[in-house]
Amino acid sequence: MKRFSMADQMLLLAVGLSVALLVVLLVSVMIYYLWRRKSPRQYQELLSPVPSVPACTAPVVLVSQGSWSRPGEIPFTLPPRFTPQSHDKEEEGMTVQGQRDILAHRGSLSVRSWYPVGTVLAGLYCVPTLNEVVAPPPGMATRLCFAVEYRHSREQLMVSLLRLGNLPPRFHGNVTLVELWLLPDDRRPRQAKARGTGPDPEFNDCFVFQVSGVCVSQSILSVCVLSVEQVGGKRHAVGRVLFPLEGELGQAGRVLWRDLEKEEDTQCSELGDVKVSLSYSPTLQRLTVVVLRARGLQLLTNAGVCVQASLQMHTQVVKTKRSAVLKSEADPYFNHRMTFKLRPQQLDEACLRLELQQPNAIRTEPPAVLGVVVLGPFMYARGPQLQHWMDMVSTPQELVKQWHGLSRGT
């Protein structure tokens, strides 16, 4: 009998193991294939031609016919859960209209039937109108509603702009804008646009001013209301509010109503008023002053009236110019233009002093001063005079006109 060597025995063993592993692998593949053929489909196609809805005993509310009997209720429904079906049965039940619906809603979750779960009472989530929360006080004056709050920990002044009340009828169809300054530091205004038109436009805007606790009590909040025409974009000044913050920050978030000071209402000087136009050009470093007219002057003589404009730097007079002498009238029209050289960095240091004068019959005697107006930054002016200067700085190369009441010279 022939004996196998050790090497032959090892070779036969390796061949036998390889054949056994191959047989086991083939058997496993055949079993898995048979199991896959006998088991049902586990997944449905992503875009089923007609999604089927399981039977439901409760009535189904259609999306296109979603109406409810009681007002203030919104039906709350859930989409149906899709159940797997064979592709053959779906093709048999498909109609031409169903194909169009599926193509129209392809990629969306829109279905024709939904399961009603209940209703949501919309009245529980309605926010009351701003007119009900902050109703304007009685009266026909145009008023601004706002609130101020100072946060000491962050050194922030919060200004909440709420609404306007009793806007004049000629502005009802225009866009209402509001410009805010925190004087004397702000150079450019913060703007807000009303949400809608009509007599009581609403804003609901909040502005944050970074200001220290030492300076906030010395600041003045200036709010200017503008009406912009829909066609052409022409701006009309409705009025302004100057709100000193000293002593007004005790009650945080207190809603305030303030009447707008109109242009004709702010001028009530006993000595008369003067209308001035200011413009500044940073590129040319030029300040342009146009004295338009005056009204209500208390004339002393019949020697005529003129305007003298002086540009001052601190206490030093840099340049002085004078208009022609007009005949003695209580409401003279000057339309006199004067220009001064002024660098941009000097805008916070300079001021403009306007004097309405009557020449003296004796040339050696100084003229009689009818009234004085000082326009400039916070160092020199307050109120409308300060606001006029800030408007000029914030809108370069634009003419800013305003009336100013005359005061007695010092």
C-alpha positions as a printed NumPy array, in Angstrom:
array([[  0.   ,   0.   ,   0.   ],
       [  1.335,   3.344,  -1.009],
       [  1.966,   5.828,   1.79 ],
       [  1.56 ,   9.615,   1.419],
       [  4.259,  11.84 ,   2.558],
       [  3.702,  14.601,   5.037],
       [  3.636,  17.271,   2.311],
       [  0.957,  15.403,   0.363],
       [ -1.224,  15.085,   3.44 ],
       [ -1.042,  18.824,   4.075],
       [ -1.97 ,  19.575,   0.461],
       [ -5.014,  17.277,   0.591],
       [ -6.144,  18.897,   3.831],
       [ -5.93 ,  22.381,   2.349],
       [ -7.889,  21.356,  -0.753],
       [-10.584,  19.747,   1.365],
       [-11.016,  22.846,   3.537],
       [-11.242,  25.101,   0.487],
       [-13.938,  22.938,  -1.081],
       [-15.91 ,  22.87 ,   2.186],
       [-15.801,  26.661,   2.552],
       [-16.914,  27.113,  -1.041],
       [-19.857,  24.771,  -0.532],
       [-20.895,  26.594,   2.656],
       [-20.71 ,  29.958,   0.875],
       [-22.85 ,  28.728,  -2.035],
       [-25.423,  27.28 ,   0.307],
       [-25.597,  30.566,   2.27 ],
       [-26.124,  32.581,  -0.893],
       [-28.926,  30.279,  -2.036],
       [-30.651,  30.445,   1.343],
       [-30.47 ,  34.272,   1.424],
       [-31.821,  34.468,  -2.137],
       [-34.785,  32.195,  -1.329],
       [-35.514,  34.164,   1.852],
       [-35.542,  37.437,  -0.03 ],
       [-38.015,  36.075,  -2.608],
       [-40.441,  34.8  ,   0.02 ],
       [-40.341,  37.863,   2.358],
       [-42.742,  40.901,   1.669],
       [-41.459,  44.303,   0.497],
       [-40.082,  46.324,   3.366],
       [-39.943,  49.694,   1.642],
       [-42.219,  51.763,  -0.518],
       [-41.107,  53.83 ,  -3.438],
       [-40.279,  57.416,  -2.589],
       [-42.837,  58.804,  -5.007],
       [-45.78 ,  56.474,  -4.866],
       [-48.253,  57.128,  -7.685],
       [-51.32 ,  57.283,  -5.417],
       [-50.707,  57.334,  -1.648],
       [-53.314,  55.213,   0.078],
       [-54.917,  56.136,   3.36 ],
       [-56.063,  53.452,   5.809],
       [-59.705,  53.297,   6.661],
       [-60.798,  55.731,   9.367],
       [-64.097,  55.752,  11.233],
       [-63.935,  59.48 ,  12.017],
       [-64.948,  61.956,   9.305],
       [-62.108,  63.213,   7.166],
       [-61.663,  66.954,   6.607],
       [-60.396,  67.834,   3.153],
       [-57.774,  70.53 ,   2.879],
       [-59.621,  72.258,   0.064],
       [-62.851,  72.199,   2.107],
       [-61.384,  73.053,   5.481],
       [-64.087,  75.115,   7.188],
       [-65.269,  75.091,  10.784],
       [-68.594,  75.942,  12.294],
       [-67.601,  78.19 ,  15.176],
       [-65.613,  81.41 ,  14.534],
       [-62.261,  81.77 ,  16.219],
       [-61.423,  78.051,  15.895],
       [-58.717,  76.657,  13.633],
       [-58.897,  72.894,  12.784],
       [-55.762,  71.09 ,  13.919],
       [-55.125,  68.004,  11.747],
       [-52.383,  65.471,  11.166],
       [-51.375,  63.997,   7.813],
       [-52.146,  60.279,   7.274],
       [-49.543,  57.578,   7.663],
       [-48.771,  55.792,   4.433],
       [-49.063,  52.003,   4.406],
       [-47.05 ,  49.815,   2.054],
       [-48.873,  48.409,  -0.948],
       [-47.737,  46.494,  -3.963],
       [-46.829,  48.462,  -7.011],
       [-49.211,  46.442,  -9.19 ],
       [-52.31 ,  47.323,  -7.155],
       [-51.384,  50.984,  -7.139],
       [-51.086,  51.034, -10.929],
       [-54.465,  49.381, -11.286],
       [-56.203,  52.001,  -9.094],
       [-54.48 ,  55.009, -10.61 ],
       [-56.59 ,  57.477, -12.567],
       [-55.607,  60.276, -14.892],
       [-56.666,  62.861, -12.307],
       [-54.6  ,  61.102,  -9.679],
       [-51.559,  61.269, -11.91 ],
       [-52.039,  65.003, -12.363],
       [-52.362,  65.516,  -8.604],
       [-49.207,  63.572,  -7.919],
       [-47.283,  65.485, -10.55 ],
       [-48.568,  68.772,  -9.134],
       [-47.576,  67.844,  -5.566],
       [-44.39 ,  65.985,  -6.417],
       [-41.787,  66.659,  -3.752],
       [-44.263,  68.098,  -1.215],
       [-46.302,  66.741,   1.676],
       [-49.629,  67.803,   0.22 ],
       [-52.315,  65.096,   0.385],
       [-56.02 ,  65.185,  -0.174],
       [-57.193,  63.756,   3.159],
       [-56.145,  64.541,   6.715],
       [-57.077,  63.155,  10.112],
       [-58.958,  65.682,  12.3  ],
       [-57.477,  65.823,  15.813],
       [-59.101,  68.943,  17.293],
       [-59.253,  72.721,  17.042],
       [-56.996,  75.543,  18.215],
       [-58.767,  78.558,  19.721],
       [-57.244,  81.473,  17.866],
       [-58.584,  83.959,  20.399],
       [-56.203,  82.651,  23.047],
       [-53.207,  83.692,  20.972],
       [-54.373,  87.04 ,  19.598],
       [-52.156,  89.943,  20.567],
       [-54.153,  93.08 ,  21.419],
       [-53.663,  96.007,  19.105],
       [-51.278,  98.741,  20.152],
       [-54.153, 101.202,  20.161],
       [-55.812,  99.193,  22.958],
       [-52.638,  98.946,  25.029],
       [-51.43 , 102.542,  24.765],
       [-54.459, 104.608,  23.877],
       [-53.642, 108.263,  23.206],
       [-54.777, 110.889,  25.719],
       [-57.772, 113.034,  24.766],
       [-57.185, 115.916,  22.415],
       [-56.474, 116.57 ,  18.758],
       [-52.757, 117.394,  18.993],
       [-50.282, 115.192,  17.146],
       [-48.538, 113.082,  19.776],
       [-45.645, 110.642,  19.941],
       [-45.756, 107.545,  22.125],
       [-42.441, 106.141,  23.34 ],
       [-40.671, 104.682,  26.382],
       [-37.167, 105.121,  27.804],
       [-35.18 , 102.879,  30.118],
       [-31.575, 103.083,  31.283],
       [-29.643,  99.911,  32.178],
       [-26.901, 100.887,  34.591],
       [-25.103,  97.533,  34.433],
       [-24.542,  97.83 ,  30.682],
       [-24.61 , 101.646,  30.436],
       [-27.264, 101.444,  27.739],
       [-30.221, 103.708,  27.087],
       [-33.158, 101.813,  25.593],
       [-35.633, 103.903,  23.604],
       [-38.799, 102.128,  22.476],
       [-40.633, 103.948,  19.713],
       [-44.258, 102.805,  19.771],
       [-46.658, 104.904,  17.704],
       [-47.971, 108.276,  16.598],
       [-51.394, 109.677,  17.312],
       [-53.579, 112.181,  15.434],
       [-51.366, 112.634,  12.399],
       [-52.678, 115.526,  10.227],
       [-54.992, 114.333,   7.417],
       [-52.71 , 115.596,   4.63 ],
       [-50.065, 113.071,   5.76 ],
       [-52.318, 109.997,   6.042],
       [-51.293, 108.565,   2.659],
       [-47.562, 109.22 ,   3.059],
       [-44.778, 107.152,   4.557],
       [-43.934, 108.272,   8.086],
       [-40.273, 108.361,   9.137],
       [-38.755, 109.181,  12.504],
       [-35.183, 110.319,  13.15 ],
       [-33.686, 110.05 ,  16.635],
       [-30.657, 111.795,  18.093],
       [-29.166, 111.595,  21.541],
       [-27.774, 115.075,  21.968],
       [-25.126, 116.328,  22.189],
       [-22.994, 113.382,  21.037],
       [-24.875, 111.925,  18.072],
       [-23.765, 113.143,  14.67 ],
       [-26.075, 110.992,  12.566],
       [-29.673, 110.06 ,  13.371],
       [-31.207, 106.637,  13.893],
       [-34.175, 106.12 ,  11.596],
       [-37.418, 104.185,  11.913],
       [-40.188, 103.638,   9.379],
       [-43.839, 103.296,  10.336],
       [-45.59 ,  99.998,   9.684],
       [-48.513, 101.343,   7.725],
       [-50.214, 104.66 ,   7.046],
       [-53.22 , 106.512,   8.375],
       [-53.82 , 108.811,  11.356],
       [-52.135, 106.531,  13.941],
       [-49.104, 104.797,  12.367],
       [-47.255, 102.247,  14.497],
       [-43.492, 101.658,  14.776],
       [-42.675,  99.104,  17.531],
       [-38.936,  99.754,  17.163],
       [-36.274,  99.733,  19.865],
       [-33.012, 101.69 ,  19.79 ],
       [-29.957, 101.246,  21.998],
       [-27.664, 104.165,  22.843],
       [-24.363, 103.487,  24.553],
       [-23.935, 106.281,  27.091],
       [-22.374, 106.436,  30.541],
       [-24.414, 107.007,  33.682],
       [-22.765, 110.382,  34.211],
       [-23.649, 111.698,  30.755],
       [-27.137, 110.231,  30.369],
       [-28.723, 112.71 ,  32.778],
       [-27.204, 115.571,  30.777],
       [-28.435, 114.257,  27.421],
       [-31.489, 115.246,  25.396],
       [-33.464, 112.825,  23.259],
       [-34.481, 114.477,  19.998],
       [-37.177, 112.87 ,  17.855],
       [-38.052, 114.37 ,  14.468],
       [-41.128, 113.112,  12.597],
       [-41.089, 113.323,   8.795],
       [-43.744, 112.542,   6.193],
       [-42.462, 111.278,   2.828],
       [-44.65 , 111.379,  -0.274],
       [-45.195, 108.076,  -2.064],
       [-44.505, 109.685,  -5.453],
       [-41.409, 111.826,  -5.705],
       [-40.133, 111.174,  -2.176],
       [-40.544, 114.779,  -1.031],
       [-40.141, 115.165,   2.728],
       [-42.353, 117.249,   4.992],
       [-41.504, 118.051,   8.606],
       [-44.44 , 117.063,  10.827],
       [-42.852, 118.134,  14.109],
       [-40.284, 117.232,  16.717],
       [-39.977, 116.276,  20.367],
       [-37.081, 117.384,  22.58 ],
       [-37.045, 115.224,  25.709],
       [-34.443, 116.026,  28.405],
       [-33.524, 112.823,  30.233],
       [-32.686, 114.472,  33.541],
       [-35.112, 113.156,  36.157],
       [-37.033, 110.994,  33.639],
       [-35.265, 107.643,  34.124],
       [-36.659, 106.765,  37.529],
       [-39.488, 104.531,  36.276],
       [-38.136, 102.02 ,  33.781],
       [-40.268, 101.318,  30.743],
       [-42.896, 103.969,  31.529],
       [-44.962, 104.778,  28.431],
       [-44.779, 108.479,  27.617],
       [-46.899, 110.695,  25.387],
       [-45.46 , 113.981,  24.149],
       [-47.003, 116.547,  21.823],
       [-45.073, 117.294,  18.662],
       [-43.798, 120.842,  18.431],
       [-44.715, 122.111,  15.   ],
       [-42.664, 124.697,  13.188],
       [-45.218, 127.437,  13.693],
       [-45.845, 126.465,  17.312],
       [-42.244, 126.648,  18.488],
       [-41.828, 130.324,  17.558],
       [-43.438, 132.436,  20.233],
       [-40.771, 135.008,  20.963],
       [-41.876, 138.426,  22.091],
       [-39.064, 140.009,  20.071],
       [-39.954, 138.259,  16.812],
       [-38.702, 135.325,  14.77 ],
       [-36.208, 134.77 ,  11.968],
       [-36.126, 132.011,   9.362],
       [-32.645, 130.705,   8.574],
       [-31.31 , 128.084,   6.171],
       [-28.046, 126.292,   6.957],
       [-25.899, 124.054,   4.769],
       [-22.419, 122.626,   5.193],
       [-20.136, 121.135,   2.534],
       [-17.343, 118.913,   3.959],
       [-15.503, 118.764,   0.631],
       [-15.417, 122.554,   0.249],
       [-15.163, 123.136,   4.024],
       [-17.806, 125.812,   3.651],
       [-20.709, 126.865,   5.86 ],
       [-23.56 , 128.521,   3.95 ],
       [-26.083, 130.693,   5.788],
       [-29.194, 132.086,   4.1  ],
       [-31.305, 134.521,   6.128],
       [-34.693, 134.216,   4.457],
       [-37.101, 136.431,   6.355],
       [-38.216, 137.716,   9.741],
       [-41.586, 138.321,  11.35 ],
       [-43.018, 140.111,  14.325],
       [-40.04 , 142.414,  14.821],
       [-40.336, 145.115,  17.47 ],
       [-38.869, 148.031,  15.52 ],
       [-37.444, 150.939,  17.478],
       [-36.968, 153.487,  14.685],
       [-37.623, 153.955,  10.984],
       [-33.944, 153.624,  10.088],
       [-34.405, 150.204,   8.478],
       [-33.314, 146.694,   9.538],
       [-30.421, 144.379,   8.667],
       [-28.884, 141.062,   9.738],
       [-25.357, 140.575,  11.045],
       [-23.877, 137.047,  11.088],
       [-20.762, 136.245,  13.138],
       [-18.819, 133.008,  13.123],
       [-17.318, 132.429,  16.559],
       [-14.737, 129.955,  17.8  ],
       [-15.182, 129.691,  21.566],
       [-15.235, 133.364,  22.605],
       [-13.309, 134.685,  19.607],
       [-15.113, 136.16 ,  16.591],
       [-13.538, 134.703,  13.441],
       [-15.584, 136.407,  10.724],
       [-18.494, 138.872,  10.592],
       [-20.783, 139.62 ,   7.643],
       [-23.78 , 141.919,   7.308],
       [-26.747, 142.093,   4.931],
       [-28.095, 145.16 ,   3.195],
       [-30.376, 147.471,   5.162],
       [-34.034, 147.05 ,   4.259],
       [-36.825, 149.494,   4.943],
       [-38.451, 149.34 ,   8.328],
       [-41.027, 146.519,   8.254],
       [-42.156, 144.131,  10.93 ],
       [-41.961, 141.205,   8.47 ],
       [-39.011, 141.887,   6.151],
       [-37.748, 139.492,   3.461],
       [-33.957, 139.34 ,   3.33 ],
       [-32.995, 136.302,   1.168],
       [-29.394, 137.132,   1.928],
       [-26.691, 134.48 ,   1.483],
       [-23.413, 134.377,   3.404],
       [-20.593, 131.824,   3.413],
       [-17.908, 131.03 ,   5.98 ],
       [-14.799, 128.875,   5.826],
       [-15.058, 126.099,   8.429],
       [-13.159, 122.823,   8.701],
       [-15.084, 119.628,   9.625],
       [-13.17 , 119.177,  12.899],
       [-14.311, 122.662,  13.961],
       [-18.032, 121.869,  13.783],
       [-18.074, 121.005,  17.497],
       [-16.168, 124.162,  18.455],
       [-17.784, 126.876,  16.34 ],
       [-21.142, 128.644,  16.527],
       [-23.092, 131.124,  14.413],
       [-24.491, 134.27 ,  16.027],
       [-27.234, 136.159,  14.165],
       [-28.249, 139.668,  15.202],
       [-31.126, 141.672,  13.775],
       [-30.101, 145.314,  13.958],
       [-31.356, 148.78 ,  13.216],
       [-28.673, 151.302,  12.19 ],
       [-28.194, 154.304,  14.426],
       [-28.746, 157.767,  13.021],
       [-25.352, 158.682,  14.423],
       [-22.786, 156.656,  12.531],
       [-20.354, 156.592,  15.436],
       [-22.934, 154.964,  17.704],
       [-23.454, 151.172,  17.63 ],
       [-26.651, 149.895,  16.007],
       [-29.685, 148.931,  18.046],
       [-30.044, 145.169,  18.487],
       [-33.597, 143.851,  18.004],
       [-32.811, 140.243,  18.873],
       [-30.166, 137.531,  18.811],
       [-30.087, 133.858,  17.742],
       [-27.135, 131.528,  18.449],
       [-26.908, 128.34 ,  16.381],
       [-24.315, 125.748,  17.252],
       [-23.432, 122.52 ,  19.047],
       [-24.212, 121.626,  22.646],
       [-21.492, 123.941,  23.919],
       [-23.42 , 127.013,  22.734],
       [-27.063, 126.149,  22.038],
       [-30.035, 124.174,  23.29 ],
       [-33.443, 123.259,  21.952],
       [-34.341, 124.133,  18.341],
       [-31.079, 126.002,  17.792],
       [-29.053, 122.943,  18.75 ],
       [-31.312, 120.677,  16.692],
       [-30.952, 122.894,  13.616],
       [-27.174, 122.691,  13.845],
       [-27.238, 118.909,  14.264],
       [-29.58 , 118.557,  11.281],
       [-27.119, 120.536,   9.187],
       [-24.193, 118.347,  10.275],
       [-26.052, 115.076,   9.666],
       [-27.25 , 116.068,   6.166],
       [-24.241, 117.604,   4.409],
       [-24.766, 119.7  ,   1.277],
       [-28.497, 120.007,   1.965],
       [-30.334, 123.172,   2.936],
       [-32.   , 122.887,   6.35 ],
       [-34.58 , 125.611,   7.01 ],
       [-36.063, 126.498,  10.37 ],
       [-37.663, 129.343,  12.288],
       [-35.99 , 130.605,  15.447],
       [-37.261, 132.905,  18.118],
       [-35.175, 135.981,  18.915],
       [-33.8  , 136.54 ,  22.379],
       [-32.186, 139.485,  24.017],
       [-28.469, 139.876,  23.405],
       [-25.979, 139.307,  26.189]])
